[in-house]
């Protein structure tokens, strides 16, 4: 099979092969912890075999449900936050025409519940007026504030526009198998539902119905996505010196130990912007704890060569880069010749735009390595479902390994609760009376 | 006047007032260097008095030109990279309806030349087929690779679609007053032009025609934008303990000296996403040099509380936050009551969505300060032109001061040349023969 590849040659000016190989033992141990379920957070390992264990019928059911929404809706709003937003958003953006929104292609997949923007919600609801729209609501509990607010508002609007019975046909809920507010509501209203497994955490859920349904609604081939993920599940299943998930996990930890505190995920294709956002959640939330962890950042090049490029080239030498390089583009554009040649571009006339882009990438890599920025490169054959499936599983597997090498629980997120607790206290949520009193005493302005 | 405000109270757990006040002398010195032109990079200080020195006739000319494009085009493509892209993009996104692209409102302002994405250009050119479109091309030299490629392609397409004479009426060039390829072409073809002053660098150019024309084409009030900037020019002109540009510059440098290496610009309104991108260029490119400088990052909350939130709360304690808080929203959405209340939201029924958002913000601030993340807050009365003008000038002025406090040249970007030189060598650009030979010897794969 064509497959993604990982090249770590260009970190070797900053750390040695021995620095990386020294992590072999902990890497073996990490893989064992993952597969035996003997490590921290072992109640959240359901993502490990999602590609191999998801029944064909479930995929078929998702496709049928998606096609039903596609047939009946101009717009489908996917409601979710964190992992219930970023995975689908990342894959859809990577596969979509950049100007799809302007073209009016349907169904449009829009997102809500990923923020508490009053103008965002107003403008969304205003846009949906008179539109045939449906909702995919994603929440394990059904009570997470952001998606719950969005769903309450949009459900009310949909029912007002088409009546309760028709609305129920256009709402799909992805939630806990048995418990929670959304499960109860879905049962009462007769919504089509899919299950979020107890042992699959949000940031590892893109290969479950959470990510797959919105991706299928957008018209993409989730079978190919899952096939790619399955190929990578197999390729990274056991310890080996060629296991690219281990290679990436070991190398980034070796760099971190050598004082490289920030990892910048770099793309040269703007369609990968949200893939980087997904990656930031995956790694930031898995590793940023116990006052440690690499700080994940991202840039879209060559755009950001004219922005963060200066810092990366000449700022503090505490960073490394991981470049995602897309080998083949979907389309071809050749730079035309121009008689006057005032802009001086005739030396590249006849070349494809991507050839220039690849030279920008290579030139940047050389400049950064020369400037003290170690550089890993992940090549993906093309922005197609199967390769994105490979890339997703690769990063997930590497993240589990990396978190254990760092010696944290990669599968919890205790820090996310802190703002929620304060917010509930400030909003005087029932059950938070004590916290409300305490926080009021704290506010001095 | 209503004005933006800066609150630094919540950094005082990490650094003391004395730490900040110790920078008074260098801050006074920095302001003097800016206003006397006695510091490094003093040939690029033209941005300092852009609001006060830009003639009314120039603004009127920009508005007239914009209205002409608006009347004659369904789509206007702004071609530029770095500062010739981010400023306009930031202001337009901050002021636009989130779903404007889906609504088909015209003229649509699209961007090109800010990347070398082959698919991006293909899809743009495909979208423009048969459309009435115009071009604003922004480049001091006219030979910067990214915008030059985009302009060569789109100019050819426009001329093919409407003929050379009509195309010339729909192309506006913003370029050097006398020199360069684009100036020469504009003269030959008879394009309408505006001037980029020699002493205004890219990342400080949003309040010049570079930013103002695309913003006006998008339909926004550039006079109000400039008025806000002028108010801030006056408010930050001289040293004072109340000068908010100095307060921000001193505080972030005091934090940096105390080991806070990463500044995260935080918003709670997704419309500010690209404002953060503009800010990252401004600060990253101005300060990231000589192996020093704060690493600028950004998050969109509450979205990213479910992503980077964990790292920020519990990762390495080497970060601080600067929150941009928008006081008034444009629209009102009230959370409805629900009889069943399965989602448990009735305790906030009747509240505006923004009240909840503000409590998420406050709750997060308290959690982060408790967790060891110093927090500055900039409040902006609303996302309106005049306040954005204030905010832009504020950040520019503070950046000049901050760069001098850091003891770098805030107005050059030597590191940006490195990748370009390599790229030209790899592409065998005439004049780079020696570099081509040298770089070929370096490539071992």
Boltz contact constraints between the chains, C-beta under 6 A:
constraints:
  - contact:
      token1: [A, 81]
      token2: [B, 306]
      max_distance: 6.0
  - contact:
      token1: [A, 82]
      token2: [B, 306]
      max_distance: 6.0
  - contact:
      token1: [A, 97]
      token2: [B, 123]
      max_distance: 6.0
  - contact:
      token1: [A, 98]
      token2: [B, 120]
      max_distance: 6.0
  - contact:
      token1: [A, 98]
      token2: [B, 123]
      max_distance: 6.0
  - contact:
      token1: [A, 99]
      token2: [B, 123]
      max_distance: 6.0
  - contact:
      token1: [A, 99]
      token2: [B, 127]
      max_distance: 6.0
  - contact:
      token1: [A, 101]
      token2: [B, 101]
      max_distance: 6.0
  - contact:
      token1: [A, 101]
      token2: [B, 102]
      max_distance: 6.0
  - contact:
      token1: [A, 102]
      token2: [B, 101]
      max_distance: 6.0
  - contact:
      token1: [A, 114]
      token2: [B, 303]
      max_distance: 6.0
  - contact:
      token1: [A, 115]
      token2: [B, 270]
      max_distance: 6.0
  - contact:
      token1: [A, 115]
      token2: [B, 302]
      max_distance: 6.0
  - contact:
      token1: [A, 115]
      token2: [B, 303]
      max_distance: 6.0
  - contact:
      token1: [A, 116]
      token2: [B, 302]
      max_distance: 6.0
  - contact:
      token1: [A, 116]
      token2: [B, 356]
      max_distance: 6.0
  - contact:
      token1: [A, 116]
      token2: [B, 357]
      max_distance: 6.0
  - contact:
      token1: [A, 116]
      token2: [B, 360]
      max_distance: 6.0
  - contact:
      token1: [A, 117]
      token2: [B, 269]
      max_distance: 6.0
  - contact:
      token1: [A, 117]
      token2: [B, 270]
      max_distance: 6.0
  - contact:
      token1: [A, 118]
      token2: [B, 329]
      max_distance: 6.0
  - contact:
      token1: [A, 118]
      token2: [B, 333]
      max_distance: 6.0
  - contact:
      token1: [A, 118]
      token2: [B, 353]
      max_distance: 6.0
  - contact:
      token1: [A, 118]
      token2: [B, 354]
      max_distance: 6.0
  - contact:
      token1: [A, 119]
      token2: [B, 329]
      max_distance: 6.0
  - contact:
      token1: [A, 119]
      token2: [B, 330]
      max_distance: 6.0
  - contact:
      token1: [A, 119]
      token2: [B, 331]
      max_distance: 6.0
  - contact:
      token1: [A, 120]
      token2: [B, 98]
      max_distance: 6.0
  - contact:
      token1: [A, 120]
      token2: [B, 270]
      max_distance: 6.0
  - contact:
      token1: [A, 121]
      token2: [B, 333]
      max_distance: 6.0
  - contact:
      token1: [A, 121]
      token2: [B, 353]
      max_distance: 6.0
  - contact:
      token1: [A, 122]
      token2: [B, 331]
      max_distance: 6.0
  - contact:
      token1: [A, 122]
      token2: [B, 333]
      max_distance: 6.0
  - contact:
      token1: [A, 123]
      token2: [B, 97]
      max_distance: 6.0
  - contact:
      token1: [A, 123]
      token2: [B, 98]
      max_distance: 6.0
  - contact:
      token1: [A, 123]
      token2: [B, 99]
      max_distance: 6.0
  - contact:
      token1: [A, 127]
      token2: [B, 99]
      max_distance: 6.0
  - contact:
      token1: [A, 142]
      token2: [B, 343]
      max_distance: 6.0
  - contact:
      token1: [A, 143]
      token2: [B, 343]
      max_distance: 6.0
  - contact:
      token1: [A, 143]
      token2: [B, 344]
      max_distance: 6.0
  - contact:
      token1: [A, 146]
      token2: [B, 302]
      max_distance: 6.0
  - contact:
      token1: [A, 148]
      token2: [B, 343]
      max_distance: 6.0
  - contact:
      token1: [A, 148]
      token2: [B, 345]
      max_distance: 6.0
  - contact:
      token1: [A, 149]
      token2: [B, 335]
      max_distance: 6.0
  - contact:
      token1: [A, 152]
      token2: [B, 345]
      max_distance: 6.0
  - contact:
      token1: [A, 156]
      token2: [B, 336]
      max_distance: 6.0
  - contact:
      token1: [A, 181]
      token2: [B, 342]
      max_distance: 6.0
  - contact:
      token1: [A, 181]
      token2: [B, 343]
      max_distance: 6.0
  - contact:
      token1: [A, 184]
      token2: [B, 342]
      max_distance: 6.0
  - contact:
      token1: [A, 185]
      token2: [B, 342]
      max_distance: 6.0
  - contact:
      token1: [A, 269]
      token2: [B, 117]
      max_distance: 6.0
  - contact:
      token1: [A, 270]
      token2: [B, 115]
      max_distance: 6.0
  - contact:
      token1: [A, 270]
      token2: [B, 117]
      max_distance: 6.0
  - contact:
      token1: [A, 270]
      token2: [B, 120]
      max_distance: 6.0
  - contact:
      token1: [A, 280]
      token2: [B, 307]
      max_distance: 6.0
  - contact:
      token1: [A, 280]
      token2: [B, 308]
      max_distance: 6.0
  - contact:
      token1: [A, 281]
      token2: [B, 307]
      max_distance: 6.0
  - contact:
      token1: [A, 284]
      token2: [B, 308]
      max_distance: 6.0
  - contact:
      token1: [A, 284]
      token2: [B, 311]
      max_distance: 6.0
  - contact:
      token1: [A, 285]
      token2: [B, 310]
      max_distance: 6.0
  - contact:
      token1: [A, 288]
      token2: [B, 310]
      max_distance: 6.0
  - contact:
      token1: [A, 288]
      token2: [B, 311]
      max_distance: 6.0
  - contact:
      token1: [A, 288]
      token2: [B, 315]
      max_distance: 6.0
  - contact:
      token1: [A, 289]
      token2: [B, 314]
      max_distance: 6.0
  - contact:
      token1: [A, 291]
      token2: [B, 317]
      max_distance: 6.0
  - contact:
      token1: [A, 293]
      token2: [B, 315]
      max_distance: 6.0
  - contact:
      token1: [A, 297]
      token2: [B, 297]
      max_distance: 6.0
  - contact:
      token1: [A, 302]
      token2: [B, 115]
      max_distance: 6.0
  - contact:
      token1: [A, 302]
      token2: [B, 116]
      max_distance: 6.0
  - contact:
      token1: [A, 302]
      token2: [B, 146]
      max_distance: 6.0
  - contact:
      token1: [A, 303]
      token2: [B, 114]
      max_distance: 6.0
  - contact:
      token1: [A, 303]
      token2: [B, 115]
      max_distance: 6.0
  - contact:
      token1: [A, 305]
      token2: [B, 419]
      max_distance: 6.0
  - contact:
      token1: [A, 306]
      token2: [B, 81]
      max_distance: 6.0
  - contact:
      token1: [A, 306]
      token2: [B, 82]
      max_distance: 6.0
  - contact:
      token1: [A, 307]
      token2: [B, 280]
      max_distance: 6.0
  - contact:
      token1: [A, 307]
      token2: [B, 281]
      max_distance: 6.0
  - contact:
      token1: [A, 308]
      token2: [B, 280]
      max_distance: 6.0
  - contact:
      token1: [A, 308]
      token2: [B, 284]
      max_distance: 6.0
  - contact:
      token1: [A, 309]
      token2: [B, 416]
      max_distance: 6.0
  - contact:
      token1: [A, 310]
      token2: [B, 285]
      max_distance: 6.0
  - contact:
      token1: [A, 310]
      token2: [B, 288]
      max_distance: 6.0
  - contact:
      token1: [A, 310]
      token2: [B, 413]
      max_distance: 6.0
  - contact:
      token1: [A, 310]
      token2: [B, 415]
      max_distance: 6.0
  - contact:
      token1: [A, 310]
      token2: [B, 416]
      max_distance: 6.0
  - contact:
      token1: [A, 311]
      token2: [B, 284]
      max_distance: 6.0
  - contact:
      token1: [A, 311]
      token2: [B, 288]
      max_distance: 6.0
  - contact:
      token1: [A, 313]
      token2: [B, 415]
      max_distance: 6.0
  - contact:
      token1: [A, 313]
      token2: [B, 418]
      max_distance: 6.0
  - contact:
      token1: [A, 314]
      token2: [B, 288]
      max_distance: 6.0
  - contact:
      token1: [A, 314]
      token2: [B, 289]
      max_distance: 6.0
  - contact:
      token1: [A, 314]
      token2: [B, 415]
      max_distance: 6.0
  - contact:
      token1: [A, 315]
      token2: [B, 288]
      max_distance: 6.0
  - contact:
      token1: [A, 315]
      token2: [B, 293]
      max_distance: 6.0
  - contact:
      token1: [A, 316]
      token2: [B, 291]
      max_distance: 6.0
  - contact:
      token1: [A, 317]
      token2: [B, 291]
      max_distance: 6.0
  - contact:
      token1: [A, 329]
      token2: [B, 118]
      max_distance: 6.0
  - contact:
      token1: [A, 329]
      token2: [B, 119]
      max_distance: 6.0
  - contact:
      token1: [A, 330]
      token2: [B, 119]
      max_distance: 6.0
  - contact:
      token1: [A, 331]
      token2: [B, 119]
      max_distance: 6.0
  - contact:
      token1: [A, 331]
      token2: [B, 122]
      max_distance: 6.0
  - contact:
      token1: [A, 333]
      token2: [B, 118]
      max_distance: 6.0
  - contact:
      token1: [A, 333]
      token2: [B, 121]
      max_distance: 6.0
  - contact:
      token1: [A, 333]
      token2: [B, 122]
      max_distance: 6.0
  - contact:
      token1: [A, 335]
      token2: [B, 149]
      max_distance: 6.0
  - contact:
      token1: [A, 336]
      token2: [B, 156]
      max_distance: 6.0
  - contact:
      token1: [A, 342]
      token2: [B, 181]
      max_distance: 6.0
  - contact:
      token1: [A, 342]
      token2: [B, 184]
      max_distance: 6.0
  - contact:
      token1: [A, 342]
      token2: [B, 185]
      max_distance: 6.0
  - contact:
      token1: [A, 343]
      token2: [B, 142]
      max_distance: 6.0
  - contact:
      token1: [A, 343]
      token2: [B, 143]
      max_distance: 6.0
  - contact:
      token1: [A, 343]
      token2: [B, 148]
      max_distance: 6.0
  - contact:
      token1: [A, 343]
      token2: [B, 181]
      max_distance: 6.0
  - contact:
      token1: [A, 344]
      token2: [B, 143]
      max_distance: 6.0
  - contact:
      token1: [A, 345]
      token2: [B, 148]
      max_distance: 6.0
  - contact:
      token1: [A, 345]
      token2: [B, 152]
      max_distance: 6.0
  - contact:
      token1: [A, 347]
      token2: [B, 429]
      max_distance: 6.0
  - contact:
      token1: [A, 347]
      token2: [B, 430]
      max_distance: 6.0
  - contact:
      token1: [A, 348]
      token2: [B, 427]
      max_distance: 6.0
  - contact:
      token1: [A, 353]
      token2: [B, 118]
      max_distance: 6.0
  - contact:
      token1: [A, 353]
      token2: [B, 121]
      max_distance: 6.0
  - contact:
      token1: [A, 354]
      token2: [B, 118]
      max_distance: 6.0
  - contact:
      token1: [A, 356]
      token2: [B, 116]
      max_distance: 6.0
  - contact:
      token1: [A, 357]
      token2: [B, 116]
      max_distance: 6.0
  - contact:
      token1: [A, 359]
      token2: [B, 423]
      max_distance: 6.0
  - contact:
      token1: [A, 359]
      token2: [B, 426]
      max_distance: 6.0
  - contact:
      token1: [A, 359]
      token2: [B, 427]
      max_distance: 6.0
  - contact:
      token1: [A, 360]
      token2: [B, 116]
      max_distance: 6.0
  - contact:
      token1: [A, 360]
      token2: [B, 423]
      max_distance: 6.0
  - contact:
      token1: [A, 362]
      token2: [B, 426]
      max_distance: 6.0
  - contact:
      token1: [A, 363]
      token2: [B, 419]
      max_distance: 6.0
  - contact:
      token1: [A, 363]
      token2: [B, 422]
      max_distance: 6.0
  - contact:
      token1: [A, 363]
      token2: [B, 423]
      max_distance: 6.0
  - contact:
      token1: [A, 363]
      token2: [B, 426]
      max_distance: 6.0
  - contact:
      token1: [A, 364]
      token2: [B, 419]
      max_distance: 6.0
  - contact:
      token1: [A, 366]
      token2: [B, 422]
      max_distance: 6.0
  - contact:
      token1: [A, 367]
      token2: [B, 418]
      max_distance: 6.0
  - contact:
      token1: [A, 367]
      token2: [B, 419]
      max_distance: 6.0
  - contact:
      token1: [A, 367]
      token2: [B, 422]
      max_distance: 6.0
  - contact:
      token1: [A, 413]
      token2: [B, 310]
      max_distance: 6.0
  - contact:
      token1: [A, 415]
      token2: [B, 310]
      max_distance: 6.0
  - contact:
      token1: [A, 415]
      token2: [B, 313]
      max_distance: 6.0
  - contact:
      token1: [A, 415]
      token2: [B, 314]
      max_distance: 6.0
  - contact:
      token1: [A, 416]
      token2: [B, 309]
      max_distance: 6.0
  - contact:
      token1: [A, 416]
      token2: [B, 310]
      max_distance: 6.0
  - contact:
      token1: [A, 418]
      token2: [B, 313]
      max_distance: 6.0
  - contact:
      token1: [A, 418]
      token2: [B, 367]
      max_distance: 6.0
  - contact:
      token1: [A, 419]
      token2: [B, 305]
      max_distance: 6.0
  - contact:
      token1: [A, 419]
      token2: [B, 363]
      max_distance: 6.0
  - contact:
      token1: [A, 419]
      token2: [B, 364]
      max_distance: 6.0
  - contact:
      token1: [A, 419]
      token2: [B, 367]
      max_distance: 6.0
  - contact:
      token1: [A, 422]
      token2: [B, 363]
      max_distance: 6.0
  - contact:
      token1: [A, 422]
      token2: [B, 366]
      max_distance: 6.0
  - contact:
      token1: [A, 422]
      token2: [B, 367]
      max_distance: 6.0
  - contact:
      token1: [A, 423]
      token2: [B, 359]
      max_distance: 6.0
  - contact:
      token1: [A, 423]
      token2: [B, 360]
      max_distance: 6.0
  - contact:
      token1: [A, 423]
      token2: [B, 363]
      max_distance: 6.0
  - contact:
      token1: [A, 426]
      token2: [B, 359]
      max_distance: 6.0
  - contact:
      token1: [A, 426]
      token2: [B, 362]
      max_distance: 6.0
  - contact:
      token1: [A, 426]
      token2: [B, 363]
      max_distance: 6.0
  - contact:
      token1: [A, 427]
      token2: [B, 348]
      max_distance: 6.0
  - contact:
      token1: [A, 427]
      token2: [B, 359]
      max_distance: 6.0
  - contact:
      token1: [A, 429]
      token2: [B, 347]
      max_distance: 6.0
  - contact:
      token1: [A, 430]
      token2: [B, 347]
      max_distance: 6.0
